[in-house]
Amino acid sequence: MTETTAKAHRTVSRVTDILEFVAQRQGARMHELATALEAPKSSVFGLVKGLVSSGYLTDDKGTYRLGPALGNLLLQPAPDLVGAARPSLEALRDTFDETATLGIGVGDSLTYIDTVESCQPIRYSAPIRTRRPLYPPTAGKVILAYRSPLQRDAYLQSMITEPDRLQVVRDELATVRAEGVAFNRGETLPDLSAVARPIVVNGELRGVIAVAGPTTRITGHLPEIAQALIGVTAAAAERLGSRGPRSNAGNP
């Protein structure tokens, strides 16, 4: 293969400049980014929104900060969150012998960042650090339920075209937010069912713990697991709350 010389690419340079500027300032607004890049605001707007959608930035009321997708590059996502949630995952596995997972929102995707698998021969194996859709996975439902109505609708409208179906999903997510629990009974895969609850610290979604297993085995236990999740997510939130800065786990 012939060796070539690396050359700058304007779009790539702008994207890296945006990420570096946000990192240096620990957050920046759109006009600050446009000024720093000496680029039209309209051009920067599209790049920033693309980075938000992919999870490399988060939008905190118009201030853009580094997002959780960077953790996937470093292979060390949200270490405080993982450490705080791990005892809860192990407790759930030990109690129900089904797979327990810890998920976060990465832009418009769900990513599992830790899992404790069932000891049973037939079990759910969660793909770690792999992007999945926010809907219909159980943990993704919780993340969507905690998004703003504008963000939630923008995502759902990109995924669901039938108006009647869209309203059904909106109603489901409203129930998830009100009751703090999401269920999935064969919606993602016919033979897989799950239940999930959020880890919330000071009113902010930090992550989602879910328990999943074969539908024929777990369906009758979902209410019991949902009840157990109340205690373990609260315990994870208490441990996380004492560990310091937030992880942006549920932000777009």
SULGILIN-V415662 format. One record per backbone hydrogen bond with DSSP energy under -1.0 kcal/mol. CO is the residue of the C=O (numbers start at 1). NH is the residue of the N-H. If there is no record, write none. Layout:
co=CO nh=NH
co=CO nh=NH
//
This chain:
co=9 nh=13
co=10 nh=14
co=11 nh=15
co=12 nh=16
co=13 nh=17
co=14 nh=18
co=15 nh=19
co=16 nh=20
co=17 nh=21
co=18 nh=22
co=19 nh=23
co=20 nh=24
co=21 nh=25
co=22 nh=26
co=22 nh=27
co=28 nh=64
co=29 nh=33
co=30 nh=34
co=31 nh=35
co=32 nh=36
co=33 nh=37
co=34 nh=39
co=40 nh=44
co=41 nh=45
co=42 nh=46
co=43 nh=47
co=44 nh=48
co=45 nh=49
co=46 nh=50
co=47 nh=51
co=48 nh=52
co=49 nh=53
co=50 nh=54
co=51 nh=56
co=51 nh=57
co=53 nh=108
co=55 nh=69
co=56 nh=67
co=58 nh=65
co=60 nh=63
co=63 nh=60
co=64 nh=28
co=65 nh=58
co=67 nh=70
co=68 nh=71
co=69 nh=73
co=70 nh=74
co=71 nh=75
co=71 nh=76
co=78 nh=82
co=79 nh=83
co=80 nh=84
co=81 nh=85
co=82 nh=86
co=85 nh=89
co=86 nh=90
co=87 nh=91
co=88 nh=92
co=89 nh=93
co=90 nh=94
co=91 nh=95
co=92 nh=96
co=93 nh=97
co=99 nh=212
co=100 nh=116
co=101 nh=210
co=102 nh=113
co=102 nh=114
co=103 nh=208
co=104 nh=111
co=106 nh=109
co=109 nh=106
co=110 nh=132
co=111 nh=104
co=112 nh=129
co=114 nh=102
co=116 nh=100
co=132 nh=110
co=137 nh=141
co=138 nh=142
co=139 nh=143
co=140 nh=144
co=141 nh=145
co=142 nh=146
co=144 nh=147
co=148 nh=152
co=149 nh=153
co=150 nh=154
co=151 nh=155
co=152 nh=156
co=153 nh=157
co=156 nh=159
co=156 nh=160
co=162 nh=166
co=163 nh=167
co=164 nh=168
co=165 nh=169
co=166 nh=170
co=167 nh=171
co=168 nh=172
co=169 nh=173
co=170 nh=174
co=171 nh=175
co=172 nh=176
co=173 nh=177
co=174 nh=178
co=175 nh=179
co=176 nh=180
co=182 nh=196
co=184 nh=194
co=189 nh=192
co=191 nh=215
co=192 nh=186
co=193 nh=213
co=194 nh=184
co=195 nh=211
co=196 nh=182
co=197 nh=209
co=199 nh=206
co=199 nh=207
co=201 nh=204
co=204 nh=201
co=207 nh=199
co=208 nh=103
co=209 nh=197
co=210 nh=101
co=211 nh=195
co=212 nh=99
co=213 nh=193
co=214 nh=217
co=214 nh=218
co=215 nh=219
co=218 nh=221
co=219 nh=222
co=221 nh=225
co=222 nh=226
co=223 nh=227
co=224 nh=228
co=225 nh=229
co=228 nh=232
co=229 nh=233
co=230 nh=234
co=231 nh=235
co=232 nh=236
co=233 nh=237
co=234 nh=238
co=235 nh=239
co=236 nh=240
co=237 nh=241
co=240 nh=243
co=248 nh=251
co=249 nh=105
//
